[in-house]
């Protein structure tokens, strides 16, 4: 599946926004089952967004093309 670069870059934040929206919706639900499902999905979406964001950040730091980066060490 191909996504445009702006959409791909914003995907972790969309996940986190969906998680916050689901958690906010859980406040207004009266049924215990649906409230539990909504809270679980909200926390899962928040966690997924955070994991994707941190993994991308770590990958970009490891593969940085600057002084002191991995490519700089290979040239020595």
C-alpha positions in Angstrom: 0.0 0.0 0.0 1.3 3.4 -0.9 0.6 6.6 1.0 1.6 10.1 0.1 4.5 11.5 2.2 2.4 14.0 4.2 -0.1 11.4 5.1 2.6 8.9 5.9 4.5 11.3 8.1 1.3 12.3 10.0 0.1 8.7 10.6 1.3 8.4 14.2 -0.5 11.6 15.1 -3.7 10.3 13.5 -3.4 7.1 15.6 -2.9 9.2 18.7 -5.8 11.5 17.8 -8.1 8.5 17.3 -7.0 7.2 20.7 -7.8 10.4 22.4 -11.2 10.6 20.6 -12.0 7.0 21.7 -11.1 7.7 25.3 -13.2 10.9 25.3 -16.1 8.9 23.8 -15.8 6.4 26.5 -16.8 9.0 29.1 -20.2 9.4 27.4 -21.0 5.7 27.1 -23.3 4.1 29.8 -22.9 0.5 28.9 -20.0 -1.1 30.7 -19.1 -3.5 27.8 -18.9 -0.8 25.1 -17.1 1.6 27.5 -14.5 -1.1 28.1 -14.1 -1.8 24.4 -13.8 1.9 23.7 -11.2 2.4 26.4 -9.2 -0.6 25.2 -9.2 0.5 21.6 -8.3 4.1 22.6 -5.3 2.9 24.7 -4.2 0.6 21.9 -4.4 3.4 19.3 -2.4 5.7 21.6 0.2 3.1 22.1 0.4 2.2 18.4 0.9 5.9 17.5 3.6 6.3 20.1 5.4 3.1 19.0 5.4 4.1 15.4 6.6 7.7 16.2 9.4 6.4 18.4 10.6 3.7 15.9 10.7 6.3 13.1 12.6 8.7 15.3 15.2 6.1 16.3 15.6 4.8 12.7 16.2 8.4 11.5 18.7 9.1 14.2 20.7 5.9 13.4 20.7 6.6 9.7 21.5 10.3 9.8 23.9 11.5 7.2 25.7 14.0 9.2 29.0 14.3 11.1 29.3 11.6 13.6 26.6 9.5 12.0 27.0 5.9 10.9 28.0 6.8 7.4 30.7 9.1 8.7 32.2 6.2 10.7 32.3 4.0 7.6 34.5 6.5 5.7 37.3 6.5 8.3 
